[in-house]
Amino acid sequence: MVKSGGEGLTTLAVEGGHPLVGQVEVEGNKNSALPLLAACLLTEHQCTLTNMPRIKDVQVMAHLLAGLGAEVYGIGTTTVRVNCGGLSSHEPDRRLVGRLRGSVLLCGPLLARRGQVILAPPGGDFPARRTLAAHLQALEAMGVRRRPGTGPDYVLEAPDGLRPTSVYLEEASVTGTETALLAAAAADGESEIRHAACEPHVIELCEFLSAMGAQVEGAGTPTIRIAGGGVLGAAEHRLEGDYIEAGSWVVAAAVSGGEIEVRGVRQRHLEPITAVLKRMQVDCEVEDDVMRSAASRPVAVRQITTAPWPGFPSDMVSLISVLATQAEGRTLVHDWMYELRLFALEQLSGMGANLFLCDPHRMIVDGPSPLTGRTLDSRDLRSGMALIAAALAADGVSRIYPLETVERGYAQLVERLGQLGAQIEAKKD
């Protein structure tokens, strides 16, 4: 049963004890969609992106492009066409920038097209802890200067244009690597990016830039070379399925005692997730881009540690922590990449989970623990989805607020949960 209505921010009421059962198909990778949209700014020709996820973050990025003078068609659908023939501004809407950390990806293309950019401090999850150091390092190596005395805004200038460079990134940042790639595609000559991120969404950006006319080598390795500076043309690209979304649905089904079939994601992208799930004796298999999970009795594992690709992704750590509350035994969850992600899961203690937060990066979870419904705060995208999973496993009703935080990365969430058998009610405040 699904109920909804009204305006404003949304509270999702979830009645626990109803297993998720059925089939769901994931859309394109959220972490690919944002850099691909930013890349459209590099050309005056129309670009077409298909299998786009119908999520709030994509809508925000599309509106940012439109505010800069681009023509964007298909916002809110799975096919988005972007024409950036005429740009009228180098200052993205600061209100929208404050909602989306991925807005930093606009810097390279705007510096290439306009010679300057004024960017308000990007928002999104954990803005105070996730700096732009890797982005600024790459841009400064390409001749970009930050104007001093401009407060918290990033006022960047490339008066002599972007120049090719050889740069070693101090951090293998995904969006930092993408910023470097976007800028290098416009720099006249060959650039080399070392200690580059290797995630599948970085590879997708490299493929899209190649389709536009740039020459890219080494995608998926720590060293990427890109020959830029030529005229970039129209391009089309179909996004690959979101493996984090796929893993999220499987965990939600597992903790609720359900069975699920997830379609639309590549097997090799799921391996870092399924390896951990199988260690926890979750009955899941992937064949022909279809992931199937049967009802299971999960067990604890000694330690789960996040790592850059192809390690266990930090975006899954909140969900795997909820799974650990329902697993037999003790698990140490270690997310060394981000400091604040585990803090949001302290709320599980109020539901009855037996967990101990050692420090900002480590948490010990003992299970299985019976959970009881309560009011929960979706402080960030991934922990919000994890709390929904916990609510599905709990006794009684939980209320998660605001739902919009989770909808930043999960398309048609209320409808999909209802179709899988969840007893939920979405109510606008």
N, C-alpha and C positions, 0 to 999 in steps of 0.2 A: 504494500500500500504506500503510495506517495501522495503527499499533499504539499501545496505551495501557494504563494500568493503575496500581494502587497509590494511595497517599494522600500528602499533603504538597504541596510546591511542585513544579512541572513543568518539565522540560527538554524542549525540542522539538529533535529531531535532524532535519535537512533534508539530503537528498542532492541536490546541485545537478545541473544538466544536464537537468532534466525540465520542459519548458514547461507553463505553465498553459493548459488548453484546456477550453472549455465555457461554461456559463451559471450565473450566480449572481444572486440577488435580495436586495437590501439591505432591511434593516428600518428602523424609524423613526430619526430623527436623535438621536444621543446627547445633543447639546447642547440639544435641545428637551425631551427626556424629563425631565431633572433639574428645570428650573424649573417644568414643568407639574405634576410631583409635588408640589413645594413649594407651588404655588398651591392645591392641594386643601385645604391647611390653612386657607384663608381662609373656607371655608364649612362649615356643619354638615351639608350634604346630600351624598349620594353622587355622586362624579364617576367617569366611565369614560374610560379612555385606551386606544385600540387602535393596532395596529401598533407596539407598544412594542418596543424592541430588547432581546433576551434577553442582556444583558451584565452584567458584575459591578458596574459603577457604578450601574446602575438597581437592582440587588438591594440594594446598600448603602443607597441613598436610601430604598427601600421599608422596609427594616428600621429606619432612623432614624425614619420616620413611625410605624411600629408601636410603637417604644419610647416615643414621646410620647403614646401612647394611641389612635392611629388604628387602624381596622380596614382591613387591606390584603388584598385577594384577588387571586390570579393571579400572585404573584411567580414569576418565571422563565418566564412565558408572554407572548404578544403582546397579551393583554387584561388590563389591571390596573384593578381597582375600588377606590376609596378612600373611606372614610367617616370623617370627622373630627368626628363629632357630639360626642364627649367626649374632650378632651385632659387628660391627667393630669400633664403635666410641661412645663416650659419649658427643660429642660436636655437637649439631644440627647446620646446615648451618645458619650462622648468617644473611645472606642476606634474607633467607626465614623467619627466626624468626622475623626479622624486619617488615615483612608484616602481621604477624598473632599473635594476642594476645593469642590465644588458644595454642600456642607453649609451654606456661608454663606448660601445662598438661603433657609434656614429662618428667618433672623432677622426679616425683615419680617412674615411671617405670625404668628410667635410673639409678636412685640411687639403685633400687632393683637389677637390672641386672649387673650394672657396678661399683656400689659403689661410683660413683661421676658423676657430670654433670657440664658442662660449658655452660651457657645460656646467649646469648646476650640479651639486653633489648628488650622485645617483643613489636611489633608494633601493627597495627590495629587501631581501632577507639579510640580516646581520650587517647593515651598512657600516657600522662603526668598526667592525673587526676585519672587513675584507677591503683592503686598501687598493689603490690604483697604481701601486709602485711598479708592477711589471709592465703595465700599459705605458706609463710615462717613461720608463727606461727604454722601451723599444722606440717610442716616438722621438725621444731626445736623440737617440742614435741616428735617426733619419733627418736630423736638422730642425726638429721642432723645438720652439722655445716657449716656456710658460711665463706669461707676463706677471711680474711681481705686484704685490699690493692690491690684489683683486678679491680679497676676502676668501670665503670658502669655494668660490667658483673656480673652475678650471678654464682659464683664458689662454688658449694655445695658438701659436702663430707659426707659419712656415713661409716666411717672406721670400725665400729663394726656392720654394717648392720642396717636395720630399725627395730625399736622395737615397740611393741604395746603400745598404750597410751590411756588416757582419756583426751580429749581436748574440751574446750568450745571456739568456734570460736567467736571472737569479732564482726564479721560481718557475716550475713547469706549469704555469697558470694556463687554464684552458682559454679564458677570455683574453688573457694577455697575449697568448700565441695568436689568437684570432685578430686582435688589434694589429699586431705586427704584420700578419698576412695581408690584411686589408690595406694597410699603408704601403707595404712593399709592392702590391699589385699596381700601384700608381707611380712608384719611384722608377726613374729612367735608368734601368740597369739591373744587375743581378744582386739580390740580397740573400743572405744566409741567416737562418734562425736556428740557433743551437739550444739544447735543453728545451725543445718545444714539447708541448703536450701532444699525446698520441691518441686521444679519445676519438671514437667514431664520428662525433660531430665536427671535430677539426678536419677529419678526412673529407667529410661532406663539403665543407667550405672550400677546401682545396679543389675538389672536383668541380664545384660551381665556378670558381675563378678560372679554372682551365677551360670550361665551356664558354666563358666570356672572352677568352683569348689570351689569358696569362699563361706562362709556362711554369708549371709547378712540379718539382721532384721531391721525393722523400716523404710524402704524406703518410702519416701513421708511424713515422720514425722520429727520434729525437732531433734530427737535423733535416730541416726543410729548406730547399732553395727555390727561389721564385724570381723569374725574369719579368719585370714589369715595365711600365712606361708607355706601352703601346695603347692604341685605341681599343677599348673594351666594348664588345658588342652585346647584342641580345642573347639571352640564354634561357633554357628551361631546365628544371630539375624536379624530380620527385623525391620527397623526403623519405628516409628510412624510418621504420617504426620505432617508437619510443620504448627502449628496453627498461627504463626506470618505471614507466607506467605499467609495463607488463609484470615486472617483479612486484609492484605494489598490489596489483590485483591478486596475484598468487598468494602473497602473505595474508591479505585480508580474508581470502577464502580459507587459508590454512588455520588461522586463529579462530575462525567462526565454525570450523568443523565441516566446511563445504567442499565442493568439487567444481573446478572451473577449467575452461578451455580458452586460452588467450591466443588470438591470431594477429598476424601482421608484423612480427618482429623477427629479426635474423637470429639464428641459433648461436652464431659466434659472438654476437653482442650480449647474449644472455649468460654465457659461460661463467663470468665472474660471480654472478648472482646464484645460478643453479648449483655451482660448486659448494657454496655455503649452505644452501637449502638442503642439498643431499647429505651433507655432513650432519645436519640437524634432523635427518631422517624424514624430511618432507618428501612425500611420494610425488615427484615431478619429472617429466620427460619432455624433450623438445625434438620435434621431427617435422621437417618441411615447413619451417617458420611457424609452427603451431606448438604452443606450450600447454601441456595438460598436467593438472595437479589433482590428485585424489585425496580423500579424507585421510589424515595422518595423525600419528601421535609423536610430536616432535620431541627430541632430546637435546639437552644442552651440549655445547662444545666449549672447550677450555677458553678459547679466545677468538674474537672476531675483530680484525683490524682493517681499517680502510687504507686504501693506497691509490695512487694514480693508475690510470689504465695500463695494463689489464688487471689491476687489483680490484678488490671489493669497493664499489663506489660509495663515497660519503653520502650521496643522495639516498641511499638505501638504509643507512645506519639507524634511523629512527624506526623504520618499519621492522627491521630485524630485531631491534630491541623489544618491540611489542611481542614478536614471536617468541623471544627468549622468556618472557613472563609466563608463557604457556608451555614451555619446554621442561622436561624432567631434568633437574640438576642446576648447576651454577655456570653462568657464562660471563666472561669479562668482555665488555664492548669497548673498543678503543678507537675513537675518531681523532687522530692526531692532526687532521687537516683544519678543522674549524672548532672554535672554542665554545660557541653558544648553542650548538645544535642539541646537545644532550640536556641542557638546562630545561628546555620545554617539556621534556619527558618526566620531570619531577612530578608532574600532575598525575602520573600513573600511580604514585604512592597513595594519593587520595582515593584511588579506585581499588586499592588493596594489593597492588603489586609490591613484591619484596625486592627492593632495589636500593643500592647505595651509590651515591654520586661521589666518586673518589676525588675528582678534580674536574676542571672544565673539559677534559678530554676522555675520561675513563669512567665507566659505570659497571658495577657488579650487579647481576640480575640472578635471583634464585626463583625457580619455578617447579611445578606450575602453581600459579596463584589464582584463586577465584577473584574475578574483578566485579566491581559494583558500579553501576552508572552514576555519573555526576556531571556537573557543568565544567566544560573544558575550554581552554583558550588556545585557538589555533594561531600561535605566535609566528609561525613561518610555514611555508608551503609543505615541506616534507613531513615535519612533525605533525602538522594538521591532518594529513592523510593517515599518519600512524595512529593518531588519537581516534580517528573514525574507525580504524581497524580494531582498536581496543574496545571501542563502544560496541562493535558487533559481537565481541566475545564476552561482554559484561552481562551481569544480571540486572535487569531494570533498564531505565531510560537515561541516556546521556545527552547532553546538549553541547554542541560544538559551535563556537562563535569566534570570529565571523567566517562563514563558509567561503566568502569571496577570496580569502587568503589561499584556500586549497584549490579553488577554481582557477587560480593563476596558472596551474600546470596540469589540471585534469579536466578534459572536455566533457560536457554534459554529465557531470558527476551524479547529480540527483537522479536523472533518468536512468543511468546505467545501474546504479545501486538498486533502484526499484525493480528493474528488469531481472536482476540477479536474485531477487527475493528478500532484499533488506526491507524492514519495516521502519520507514523514515517519514519525517515531516519537515519540510523546509518552510520557515516562516520569516517574512521580512519584518524588521523592527520599524 
